[in-house]
């Protein structure tokens, strides 16, 4: 294995992509060759921060880099990623992986044919509290998650399901080792023309149920997941990086009831994006498996898309946009 620095680039260096560029520039085993952005001034500004080249067309980077982060608008993910994968370049693409499921399938097939890494930027997987929890095997029976955020104009071009809920969908699909059997969903349009608040109930073939709520019109921010399994309950506060674990202990001889032990750990502020990019670099070098694969991103996108379609269809049928409505879809035998 070559010890030469991995030649890297970031495509789309606006709100998030500029941080990808900064991580590549800071890591000792990577070289930030260039950044690319459709806006020449943005590209020049970020390139000047790191002393690298600036491009307005991502295709100018092909042949010059070994790995690339793509943080362009979702509608452009497929075309940009396809160009790099066809050239044998490893790709880290922000979530959602693509705009459509057909595009996701095509990218995954191409990456598998070319033998390159396709990683999806589901950043919450690298939260320190969640990573600690998943160090030991879990057998969830019921999962409850809440992801709430105040209204912000950014990212309102998609539903709250694809904007926020998809984070929890990805985590839940990774935690539950069973095919998805049924989806129930409800939601409402409140401040925008798309779904602003949604709830989904995911039922798995092994009996596990996940109840997922997301809102982008809340008065507070909350990112919390509770996981219940036999004789134990865990709570992950993603926002404050707190992991609480409660489990049954020995029987109290005086009461005859089992003791409940509670362990809580607060993690120091950690750089989840840096952890994500380090994992990507390790996978690109062949030193570690891909932690959030293109197939993982496709499964999350499929489930999020089905939830969105259920809510939208029901809202359209009811002919109103001012209240929550529910819909059910069977998913027997099909795992996202």
Buried (B, 14 or more C-beta within 10 A) or exposed (E): EEEEBBBBBBBBBBEBBBBBBBBBBEBEEBBBBBBBBBEEEBBBBBBEBBEBBBBEEBEBBBEBBBBBBBBBEBEBBBEBBBBBBBBEBBBBBBBBBBBBBEBBBBBBEBBEEBEBBBBBBBBBBBBBBBBBBBEEEBEBBBBBBBBBBEBEEEBBBBBBBBBBBBBBBBBBBBBBEBBBBBBBBBBBBBEBEBBBBBBBBBBBBEEBBBBBBBBBBBEEEBBBBBBBBEEBBBBBBBBEBBBBBBBBEEEEEEEEEEEEEEEEEEBEEBBBBBBBBBBBBBBBBEEEEBBBBBBBBBBBBBBBBBBBBBBBBBBEEEEEEEEBBBBEEEBEEEBB
